[in-house]
């Protein structure tokens, strides 16, 4: 049973012949995503090794945990402080000792925020890549 409106073409699909996005309605199998592979691709996108993004500042090496690798509890904290409190965000992602070492070499929360913007940009570009 269709909805025929004079002057308009018929819909491109019907429930008898659904598009792939609606294939589950007919009981056909869905593509299975490999979350390990996706996380690995995200790590590669932001150049993370062993779950850490490494960066250089003033000739020293520092690292932080990308937000998608945080525990649920830390994700909640991250959502509360990210974009609002650059120092708290750096503490959370770098860890207190690593951040203190970063500050001793001349770093600050805003500098770390700039780094976060760069990695977020990479993730955004990765997320919106057309796979076709």
Buried (B, 14 or more C-beta within 10 A) or exposed (E): EEEEEEEEEEEEEEEEEBEEEEEEEEEEEEEEEEEEEEBEEBBEBBEBEEEBBEBEBEEEEBBBBBBBBBEEEBBEBBEEBBEEBBBBBBBBBBBEEBBEBBBEEEBEBEBBBEBBEEBBEBBEEEEEEEEE
